[in-house]
Every structure is written in structure tokens, then in C-alpha cells.
Amino acid sequence: MKKRVHSSFLIGLILVLLLAACSGNDGAGESDSGGEPAEGDKNGGTLVYGRGADSVGLDPINVTDGESIRVTHNVFETLLEYDQNLELQPKLATEYESSEDGLTWTFQLREGVKFHDGTDFNADAVVFNFERWMDPENPYHQGDFAYYPFLYGGFKGDENHLIEYVKANGDYELEIKLKRKTAPFLSYLAISMFGIASPAAIEEYGDTLNEHPVGTGPFKFESWNRNDTITLVKNEDYWMEGKPYLDSIIYRVIPENSARLNALQTGEIDVLDGMNAGDTTVVEEAEGFELLKRPSFNIGYMAFNMEKEPFDDPLVRQAINMAVDKEEIVEAFYSGLADTATSPLPPSLWSYDDSLEKYDYNVEEAKKLLKEAGLENGFKTKLYTMSNPRPYLPEPMKIAEAIQADLAEVGIEAEIVSMEWATYLDDTSAGKHDMALYGWTGVMADPDNFLYPNLSNTNIKKPAQNIAFYDSEEFTALITEARETIDQDKRTELYKQAQQLFQKDAPWMMLAYTTPPLAQADYVEGYEPHPMSNDLLTDVYLTNN
């Protein structure tokens, strides 16, 4: 593959030189068709990416939020990855096979890859990372490592821990032995949280790796000004010859959607993520800009804290589901780029149950349920919302205010509480909220990724990912059986049973499935928004450079 890339680079360079000689002018940056620039002329420049919130951290195994992964995905690489069509592809692992019993997996690793600190990527490095992730006694197991126990059934030594061992069979062969069959195992290896870090960097930085990330990706970390900018620079020794094209990327935080759009219009940023209702039309009608749409792969919802009264009563949760006019909210605040939601799975994901009976807007029925729950006169509560827009919540304060107004109609007085993103994650995972607006963008194309982290009762220990504190043995048993079942038809049936139970128990009020809008200057080329929001910028270049 390297030879092919190298050859195309040389051919492109020769064409540029020939054109320059024939034309006698400065038009050497164009190909012979006058269209896309030649390969050599794609190089250089800085892309400024405007976003609504800062990253929480840059050690991928210790973060779960999209703004962190957006950055780390360009610094670290995983063994496998999901392409734009959500199909698994090789990355640091080039081939893999399993034993007949589905328990032992052997991976051939990519050779000639270097970490950003110049050390070698090999099987020992992967083993080092797994040992750090899975072993609480490991000296470098510092942090929550939240995603690991979600997927692997706990840590090393725990009764349900999935992995028996991880070992190197030579420099570039890795063997992983599982204790039980696990249908989405390969998908786990493609999740950005499991980016492979330099062992030398882990040893050097310890618990501050969060601020000194060192991977094998197309870009290297340079600097971080909290709540302002993160700067990455080109990895000159990247294993994909000739790439990346950009010299650097600056991720810039601009919390307000309108201010971010203005920054795009004035040339302060090149790409914009997130915008207000109606601003999509502004972008489409303005010269010099392009509207992009991220393929839908998310859910937006409001979680009830079921550890607190009166949200421990299903009648109250069902009443609120009926008291809020979700269709009106989606129409008002999602720019026509969302549909009202019913299931905790997005419609684009296999096993989505389109037969679920939704909670229709019905004020009188909501009042009846509250009366049945002994709350005829309503009650006071708090509604948490983040201050920064999210792909599934484009205007968080306005959406919270709309919910607040609807709840008032049934006698529920909801005080809105808002805070910046990192604090919001901390407070909701600690269970400080009564109700909280939330959402999820999938990081693997498997229902397990939406249901297990967010709704399994194994994830209610604080700091919790299951912020509804939904403690259902029946639901958890269904999704656990599904992840340990290989037959996809049977898995689908189990997931549909789980969705029906979810609908009855109502731990969340579902809001929307969105197709998040983005915008870019028309001189930005090669940028494709990924359904999982972990946009890889290897192929991006600027034609105004």
C-alpha cells in the first residue's frame, strides 16, 4: 500500500512540473484537468475547527465525552476502525482470525509504525496498554477507565471479567483469549477509547498522560489552553506515506452557536460544528460556505434520577413523558434535522424496534397519572442542562425552557440548573440531578454500545454512566444475554424485548434522533463528518493555502 501511495505522489508531482513548464505561469497547483490540486499541493496550512465545548481530557481510555474523542481520535489509533459506512476496517491490526470456539483471537499487527516519541509500535506495546487498562494493580492504572468495565465485565480479578489473557506471539502478532463468546468483541477494539498509547509516554507522564497524549496517529499533540484551544501538528513520520496534508489543527472553543457562525463568516475558523435553528439556511444561501450533515447515529433524551423521589415511581416518569410536547420541541429547535425519538437505539442501527408505542403529548392523561401517584398538586424539582450545545441538543437552554413550560402545565415546577460541560458530566455521574438532559453518539455499530453503558444496572456505581440509575435486573439480563449471543437474529429479538421493557419502565424521556448540521468554508476539502463524530482529518486539505 505504501508503494501505491508513494507512486501516486510522484506522478502527481511530475504532472505539476510538466504543467508549470507548459503554461509558463503560476498555475502549477492544479491538476491537468483543472480540478483537484495535485497531491503535492494538498500539503500545508492550519485548519481551525470551531466547536461548542472543550475536551475533558486527552487520555482516551479515561474519557467518554465526544469533545475529547474528537481530538484523541487524530492522535491515537486503534487496532480496528469504523469507516464512514460503519463497517470494520483494519488499522493498527492488519488481519485477524479466531479459534473454532470463538474464544482465542489472533491479530497480525502493522509493521514499521512509530509512536510520536519515536518508540516502536509492536505487540508488546499493545499488551502494555491492555495491562494498564484491565489491571487495577498495574502502577499505570490511574483514573476511572470508565469504558473498560462497561465492555469487558469489570477489571482483572473481577468475577465477570471477559479477558483471560493478552499476550505477544512475537513482535507483530497479538493473541487475546476470552473467557466467553462475545458477539461485539471486534467492535470493542475499534472504539476510540482504546487508542494505543506509547508505553514510554505512559511511564514518563503517569496520571498526567491526560495532558501529554502520545499515540501513532496522523497528528501529534502540541498544546492545550483550557476552554480555548487545543493544537495538533502534523506527524511527519506517519505510516501512511504522504499524509496527513495539514500542517496543524486548532480546535477552538466558542460556546455560543451564533458566535461560532460569526467566526466562520469572518474567517476566524474554517469548520463549524453545531448551529442554531434557522442558521442552516444562512449557510446555504451565503457564498463561500458549505452546509454539511453528519449522518444520524445519536439519541437525545432526558434522564430521570430514579434514586430520588418521586422519580422512583414509574407513574411519575410516564406522566412527564406525556406532559412534554416533544414534536413541538423538535420542530422549534432542530432546524428540520431531527425526528422525535421513541427507542434508546437510533433507527439506523439494526435491531431498532419500530413497533414501540410512543408517549403522545397528552396533558390530561399526564395529570391523571400524577394524581394516581399521589401528586395531584404537582411538585418542585430541578432540571439539569448543559451550557454548551451538543449534537443531540443544539440549543440546550431553550429546550430546557420549553420542557419547563410544558411541565408547569401539569403542576410541576422545574428549576433549570446549568453548568459547563466537564462539571455537568461530573455532577450527573455523581447523581446530583433530579432530571438531566443528555444524549449519546454511538462509538460502535452495535446495540450493545447504546444500551449497556447507559442502562445496565452494572453501571450505576458512582461515578455512573447510567445516570438514570435504572436498576432493572430483567433489562440487564436481556442485554447481557444479547452481548453473549453470536446469532444476530436471536440478538435482535433480545434487544427488542429490552426496548419494550425500557418503554414501560420509562427511565428516560426520549427527545430526538438528529442529523447534526455542520458548516465549512468552501476552500476546505476532504472533510467527511463521521456518523460517530470521531472525525479523522488525515485527508483534509485547504485550497487557499
N, C-alpha and C positions, 0 to 999 in steps of 0.2 A: 504494500500500500504506500509506503514511503517513496518508493521509486516512481509510482504513478504521479503522486503529488509533486515530487521534485521535477519530473519531466514536464508537467503542465506549466509549472512555474517558469521553467527555462523557455518553453515555447512561447508563453505569454510575453516574456521579456524580449525575445527575438522579434516578435511581431511589433512590439512597441518601438524598438530601434529601427526596424525597416520602415515603419510608418513615418517616423520622425525624419528619416533620410529622404523619403519620397516627397513629403509635404513641405519640408523646409520651414515649418512653423513650430509653435509650442503645443501642438495638439497631440503629443505623444501619450497622453493619459487615456486616450480612447482606443478601444479595440478596432479591428479592421471593419467591423460592421457599424461603427459609430455608436454602439450601445454601451454595454457594461465595461467599466475600466478593466485594463489588463491586470493580471494577477499581481504584478509587482506594484502597481499604482493603487492597490487597495490598502497598502500599509500606511500606518501613521495616524496621528490625531488622537484627541481625547473625547470620549463620549461622556456627557453629563446626563445622568439618569435621575429625574425628579420623582420622588416618592413621598408618601404621607407620613411615615414614621421611621425611626431609627431601628437598627438591628439591636437585639438584646445582647447577643454575644456572637463570637466568630469561631467557637469550637463546636463543630456541627453536632457532635454526639450530645452536647449539653444544651441544645436549643430545640424548640418545637415551633417557633413562630416563623411565618413566611418571610418577614423582612430580614431575618438573619440568614435563612436558607438562600434567599435571593443572591446574597453576597458569597456565602461559603460555597455555593454550587460552582462558582467560577474559580475558586481557589483549590478546592479538593475534588477528587474523583472517586467514584465507587467502582466496585467490581463489575457491575452491570448498570445499564441506564435505560430509562424510558425515552423513546423517540417522540416526535410530535403526534404520532398516531397511537401513543400509549402501548407500543409494542416493545418488549425487552430486547435490548441490543448489547453486544459486548462493549466493555470499556477497559478497565484495568485487567479484567479477565477476558481472554480471547475465545476460550472453549470451556465446556463443562459437560460432565456426564454423571449419572447416578447409578448406584448399585441396584440390583433387581428389587430389593426390598424397599427402595426409596429412602434409605437412611444415610448412606455414605455418598457424599458428593465430592468429586474431584475437579479442580479448576486448573487450567493452564493460564499462566499469567503473562502479561505483556512484557517483553524484554526491552532493555535499553531505556527505561523510564527513570528519570531523576526527580527527587523532591526538590523544592525550591532552594533548599540549603545545600544542594549538591550531593546529598547522600543517595544511595541506590534504593529504588523501589524493588522489592522482591517478596518471596513468600514469608520470610522471617518478619518483614515489616507488617504484613497483614496479620500474622499470628500475634505480634506485639500489640496491635490495635485491638484485636479481639480479647486478648487477655486483660487489657486495660478496661474495656467496656464491661466484660462479664464478671470480673473477679473483684468483689469488694475489698479483698485483702491486698490487691495489687497496689503498690505505692503511688501509681499514677491514676488510680480510680478516684478522682477528685471532682465532685459535682453531683448533680442528680441523675445524669444518664437516663433521663425520663423515658426515652423511646425504647431503650433496650428491654426492660422488663415487660413493656406493653406487648412486644412481639415475641420475645423469647421465654415467656413464662416465669420471669424472675431472673435472679443472678445465680452465678455459680454457687452451688451448695443448697439452693432452694429446691424444694421437692419437685416443682414443675418445670425447672429449668430445661429448656429444649436441647441444648447442645451438650453432647458427651465430650467431644474434644475438637480442637482446631490444631492442625499440625502442618509443617512444611515437609514435603517429599522432594527435597532438592531446592535449588534457587528459585525455580519458577513453576512449581507445582504445589498446590494447596489442597489439603483434604479436610473436610468438615463432616463429622459424624453426629447425626441427630439421634435423639432418644425415641422419637415417634414421628410418623409421617406428618408432614405439614404442607398443605397444599400451596400456600403463598410464599414458601421459603425463598425461592429465587427472587421474588418481588422485594423481599426484605433487603436483599443485597443491593438493590437499585435505589433505595431511599437515601436522599441526600444526607440524612443524619449519620449515615455510615460511610462518610467520606474517609479515605485512608490518610492519616496524618503521619508526618515524619517522626519515627521513633526518637531520633536525635533531638528534634524540637520539643517533643513531649518531655524528654528527660531534662532539657535545658529550662523550659518555661514552667513545667508543672501546672499548677492551677491557674496560671496566667496565660496559658495557651489561648484562652478566650480572647486575648488581645494581641496575640502573636501567631496567627494561623500560618501553618506551613504544610502545603499539600503538593500535588503533582499537576494541578490544573493549568489552564491556559493563562491565568493571571496570578500575580503574586501580590500579597498584601504589602502596602506601603505605609498608610497612616489612617488614623481614626480620630476625628474631632467629634466628640459625643453630641448627639442631637443636631449635627450639622452635616458633615461629610465623611465618607469612607473612600479612600483612594486605593485602587489596584493598578498595578503596572504589568506590562507585557512580560510573560515568561519566555525569554529569548531561547531557552533550551527545551521548549515544549516538544513532546514526541510527535505531534502532527506537524510535519515539516511545512514551513511557510505560514503557519498560523500560531497565534491569532493575528489579526490585521491591526487592531487598535494598539496604540502605544500605552493608553491608560483608560481607566473608567473611574468616574467620580459619581458615587451615589450620594445625592444631595437631598436632605430632608426639608420639605416645605409642607407643613401640616395642613394648610388651608387649600382646598381644591381650586378655588378661584385664583389664589396667589400662584399656584403651580401652573395654571393655564397661562397666566400673565407672563410667567418666567419663560414658558415655551415661546410665546409670541414675541418676546423681546430678545430671544436668543440666548438667555442665561442657561437654559437646559435644552437638550436635544430630544429626549424622550420623556413623556409624561405618563405616569401610572395613576389612574383614578381621576374622575371628574364629576362635577355636579350634573344634575338632571338638566337637559337642555343644552349643555356645553358641547355635546357631540355634534349638534347642528352647526355651532360656531366653528368647530374644527373642519367639518366637511365643506363649509362654504368659504373658508379662508384660503388664500393662496399660500403655497409654500409648506403646507402641513398635510398629514395623512392620518385618518382615523383607523385604528386597529381594534380588533376584537379578540379577546382571549377566549379560546374555546371553553365552554362551560364545564367545570369539574369541581363545583363547590356547593356548599349549603350555608344558608344563613338562618339563624334561629335565636330564640330567647330561652335560656335555661332557667328552670326553677330550682332553687336550693331546697331539695326535699328533706334536708336535715332540720329545716326551720318550719315552724308553724306559720301560716296554715297550709304551706305548700307540701306538707306530708299527706294531705288529703287529695285524692285524685279528683274529687268533685270540684275543688277549687282550681286545679290545673286545667280541667276540661272547661270550666266556666270561662277562664281567661282566654283559652283558645277560641271560644265563641264570641267573646266580648270585643276582640280586636279585628278590625276590618283589614285583613292582610292584602286583599286585592286592591283596595284604595291606596295603601301604603306603597305597594309595588308600582302602581300606575303613577303615583306622585313623585317618587324619589329614585326610580331605577332607569329612567331615560328610555323606557321601552326595551331594555336589555335584560329582562328578568321575567321569570314566571313564578307564581306563588307555589310554595312547596308543601308537600304532604309527608314525604318519607325522609328519613335521615340519610338515604342514599340519593345521589343525583340521578336523573333519568338516563344519562348517558352510560351508566355503569350496569353491567349485566347483573341480574337478579333484582333490579329495581321492581317494586310491586306497584303497578299502575292501577290495581284494584282497590287500593286503600281508600276508605271513606273519609273525606276531609272534614275538618271542623268548619262549617259555614258560619259566616257572620250572623249572629242571632242574639240580640241584646236581651230579649225577653227570656229566652232559654237559659242564657248565662245567669240572669237574675234568679231564675228558678233553682239552678244548681247551687248558687251561693246560699240561697235560703235553706235548701236541703242540707247544706254543710254547716248550718247554724250561723251564717254570716249575712243575714238579710240586710243589715245596715252597712255592709262593706267593711273595709279595714284599711289601715295605713301600712305602706310598705316602701321599699326603696328599689329603684330600677337602675342598675349599673349600665353605663355605656362608655365606650372608649372615646377619647377626644379626637383620634385620628381616623380618617376613612380607611375602610378595608374593602377588598374586592367584593365581599358579600354584604357590605354595609357602607354604601357610598357616602351617605350623609347621616352619620350616627346620631347627632343631636336632634336633627329634625325628625328622624324616625322614632327616636325615644319620645319626643314630644307628641307625636301622633299616637303612639301607644298610650302615653299618659292621658291624653284627651279621651280616648276610647274607654279606658279603664274607669275614668271618672263617671262615665255614663252608667256604670253598674255599681257605683258607690265605692270604688277602690281608689284611694288617694295615694298616688305613687310619686315619691320624691326622686328626681333624677340625680344620680351621682356620676361624675365623670372624672377621668384622670388620664395621664399619659400612658402609652402602650405598655411599657415594661412594668409599671406599678399595677396596671389593670390586670395583667397576667398573674402577678404575684398575689393580689388581693382575691381574685376569683378562685385561684387554685387553693387558697387558704380558706375558702368558704365564707368570706366576709359579706358576700352579696345576699340579697333576697331573690332577686331576679337579675339576669345579666344577658345583654345582647352579645352574641358570639357567632362564630362560624368556623368553617373548616374547608380548606382546599386540599384535595387528595394528593398524597405523595406516592401512591402506587395504585394501579388499576385493579384493585381487588376490594370487595365489600368489607373485608376484614379491617382495612385501613380507616374506614369511616366509623364502623360500629365498635370495634374492640377498644381502641384508645379512649373514645368519648363516652361509651355507655356501659362497658363491662364493670361489674362490681369489684373486679380486681384492681381498678384504678381510681378508687375513692379515698385511698390513703393520702393524706395531705403531705406535700403539695399535690393536688389531684388534677388529673386531666379530665376526669368525669366530673365536671363542675356542677352537674345536677345532683350528684351523689345518689344516683339511681342504683339502688341496691337490690336488684332483681336476680335471684338465683336462677329462675327459669330462663330469663333473657340471656344471662351469661352462659348457661349450659347450652343453649341453642347456637350461639355464635362460637363457642369453644368447639363444639362438635363439628361445626362447619369448617373451621380452620384446620381440623384434623381429618377431614374427609377429602379424598382425592377426586372422586366422581363429581363433576361440575353440576350435573342435573340434580344430584342429591343436595349439594351445597346450596343451589338456588332455592330448593324447597325449604331448607332450614332457614335461609336468610329471609324468605317471605314470611315464614312463621314468626321470626323475630320482629319484622316490621309491623305485623299485625298486633303483636303484643305491645310494641312501642306505642302504637297509635292509641291503644286502650289505656295504657298507663300514663301517657302524656307527660313524660319528664321534661319535654321541651315544647315550646310553641314554634312550629316551623314557620319561616318567613318566605324565603326566596331561593331559587336557583338562578344564578346570574351569569351573563356573558359580559365580563368586565371590559369597559372601553379603555383604550389607551390612545395616545397620540404621539406622533413623532414629526420632526422636521423632514422635509422631503429629500434632504441630502443624506439621510440615514438609510443604509441598505443592509440587507441580510439579517434584519431583526425579525424573528418569529416568536411571538408570545406563546409560551408553552402552557398547555392546559393545567399543569401543576404549579405554575407561577415560578418555577425554578429555571428562569431563562438563561440559557448558555449563550454567551456573547462571542464565542470563538469566530463566527463567520461574519460578524458585523464590521462594516467599514463606512467611511464618510466620503462622499463625493466632492465635498467642498474643501477637503484637506489640502 
